[in-house]
Amino acid sequence: MLKKKLGKNVYLKRLEEKDYKHLFYLRKKKSLTKYLNTISDNINDQKKFIIQEIKKKNYLFGIYDIKDHFIGTISIYNISRNKSAEWGRWICDGDPRQSLESVA
């Protein structure tokens, strides 16, 4: 597993197709997604989403705590040749320190 240490409390790992369950349950957690677009109740749609994002050359990362628990997601997308991109699709169920480190 490729890990990138971010801080004392979290690391990022690029999401793969097999991580769709983590993403689905995170996106279905109402306390975290109140202001986000709703997603399908079909868990396999999250697998399709990850596959599409990988094909588009977008980067989806899982945010993990130091005990290897999936606590969130963040992505980089709309990557252009002039070295610009957007970051977003950030959802974190960690404590304030973990959340801050995940975007630092």
Secondary structure, DSSP 8 states (H G I E B T S, - for coil): ---EE-SSSEEEEE--GGGHHHHHHHHT-HHHHTTS----S-THHHHHHHHHHHHTT-EEEEEEETT--EEEEEEEE---TTS--EEEEEEE-S-HHHHHHHH-
